[in-house]
Amino acid sequence: MGDLHHASFGQYAAEVCRDFGAELKEYDGEADHVHMLIEYAPTVQLSVLVNSLKAVTSRRLRNEFLDLRGAYSKPVLWSRSYFVGSCGGAPLEVIKQYIQNQRG
C-alpha cells in the first residue's frame, strides 16, 4: 500500500476501533502488512475486533482505490492470519516510535 492507501486505512481503522469502544493510538506499516497500537477494554473480543478491522478496511480500500482491486486475485486484501501482542509495561511513546519506524 502507498501513502494514500495508508492514510485512508488509518481513517477506516479508527472508525472500526471507535465502534468497539477502542482507540487506534498509532498505525503504520509496509506494502504487505500494518502495525497498529490499539487501546481497548478487557471486554473486547480481539478476534472479533481484528476480523472487523480486516473486513471493513479491505472492503472500503478496495472500493476507494481501483489499483487495489486488480492487484489481488481474490476479493480480499488481507490474509487470514494476524498477530496480537500485549505491551502492558512498555512506555507508550517507545511503542509509537517502533510503529512509526516500520515503514521501509
Beta strands, then each sheet from edge to edge (+ up, - down):
strand 1: 23-30
strand 2: 33-39
sheet 1: 1+ 2-
end
